[in-house]
Amino acid sequence: QLAAQTGFRHINVGDWVKEKSLHSGWDEEFECWTLDEDKVCDALEDVMAEGGNIVDHHSCDFFPERWFDLVVVLQTDNTVLYDRLAKRGYAAKKIQENVECEIMMVVLEEATDSYKEEILMTLRSDTAEEMEANIERVKEWISVHPAV
């Protein structure tokens, strides 16, 4: 939705991993592809150099800082997260790992360790109303930072 409203290109990293074989094989335990960070970064390098991208992924610490003007970390209630992932058909082990990561704030910690504080934005994403407000907040940020 944000990409459609801003004219930016939406890059769902998980989809790219599948479509472009940017993985090192299938993980039976978690029932997903094992992302190859080097392959992903190589595949994204030229696209990111063009600018105007929204990179959508549940991890961020392996992406070069130079790629981003803004890093948004979405956080949600553990029950909401569990229900979302179960609805998507995720394996129980994968749901458990994701919920544990949310409890431990792993993605926020990765982002804090990997990027400058001034480009980090942390937003709640529990309800449809919060999601809409998040879109407006990021659009507002973009309008104030036109060099993006």
Salt bridges, closest charged atoms under 4 A:
ASP15 OD1 - LYS18 NZ 3.84
GLU29 OE2 - LYS93 NZ 3.20
GLU45 OE2 - ARG66 NH2 2.93
GLU50 OE1 - ARG9 NH2 3.01
ASP56 OD2 - HIS10 NE2 2.95
ASP126 OD2 - ARG124 NH2 2.87
GLU136 OE2 - LYS139 NZ 3.35
